[in-house]
Amino acid sequence: MSDIKKQFGENLRTIRKARGFSQEQLAYASGIDRSYVGKMERGQVNVTIEKVYVLAETLGCSPKELMPEVTA
């Protein structure tokens, strides 16, 4: 399960950097604490679906782009 959290974090970091946001800028724009953004990117927390949508809106991407690909 932690691999899913880590992949989400990698996706978040990749998209954030591609959009030119620092962690601090993303945190401010999305209303999420900067330390929590860092924890999400490191795969240390379970992200709620609400936060996925807030992050996607802030980053101008689809929530699906943030989600990891799961192979069965």
C-alpha positions as CSV (number, residue, x, y, z in Angstrom):
1,M,0.0,0.0,0.0
2,S,2.8,2.4,0.7
3,D,3.9,2.1,-2.9
4,I,0.7,3.7,-3.9
5,K,1.3,6.6,-1.6
6,K,4.8,7.0,-2.9
7,Q,3.7,6.9,-6.5
8,F,1.0,9.5,-5.8
9,G,3.7,11.7,-4.2
10,E,6.0,11.3,-7.2
11,N,3.2,12.2,-9.5
12,L,2.3,15.3,-7.4
13,R,6.0,16.4,-7.3
14,T,6.4,15.9,-11.1
15,I,3.3,17.9,-11.9
16,R,4.0,20.6,-9.3
17,K,7.5,21.2,-10.7
18,A,6.2,21.1,-14.3
19,R,3.7,23.8,-13.5
20,G,6.4,25.9,-11.8
21,F,5.1,25.7,-8.2
22,S,7.3,25.4,-5.2
23,Q,5.9,23.4,-2.3
24,E,5.3,26.6,-0.5
25,Q,3.4,28.2,-3.5
26,L,1.3,25.1,-3.9
27,A,0.5,25.0,-0.2
28,Y,-0.6,28.6,-0.2
29,A,-2.6,28.4,-3.4
30,S,-4.4,25.2,-2.3
31,G,-4.9,26.1,1.4
32,I,-2.9,23.0,2.5
33,D,-0.1,23.3,5.0
34,R,3.4,23.2,3.4
35,S,4.7,20.5,5.7
36,Y,1.7,18.4,4.7
37,V,2.5,18.9,1.0
38,G,6.0,17.6,1.7
39,K,4.6,14.6,3.5
40,M,2.3,13.8,0.6
41,E,5.2,14.0,-1.9
42,R,7.2,11.6,0.3
43,G,4.3,9.2,0.6
44,Q,4.1,9.5,4.3
45,V,0.3,10.3,4.6
46,N,-3.0,9.0,3.3
47,V,-4.4,11.7,1.0
48,T,-8.1,12.3,1.1
49,I,-10.1,12.4,-2.2
50,E,-11.0,16.0,-1.3
51,K,-7.3,17.0,-1.2
52,V,-6.7,15.2,-4.5
53,Y,-9.4,17.4,-6.2
54,V,-8.1,20.6,-4.5
55,L,-4.6,19.8,-5.7
56,A,-5.7,19.0,-9.2
57,E,-7.7,22.2,-9.4
58,T,-4.8,24.3,-8.1
59,L,-2.3,22.6,-10.5
60,G,-4.7,22.8,-13.5
61,C,-4.7,19.1,-14.1
62,S,-7.1,16.2,-13.9
63,P,-7.3,14.3,-10.5
64,K,-6.6,11.2,-12.6
65,E,-3.1,12.6,-13.5
66,L,-2.2,12.6,-9.8
67,M,-3.4,9.1,-9.2
68,P,-0.9,6.2,-9.4
69,E,-1.4,3.5,-12.0
70,V,-2.4,0.3,-10.2
71,T,-1.6,-3.0,-11.8
72,A,-3.5,-6.0,-10.6
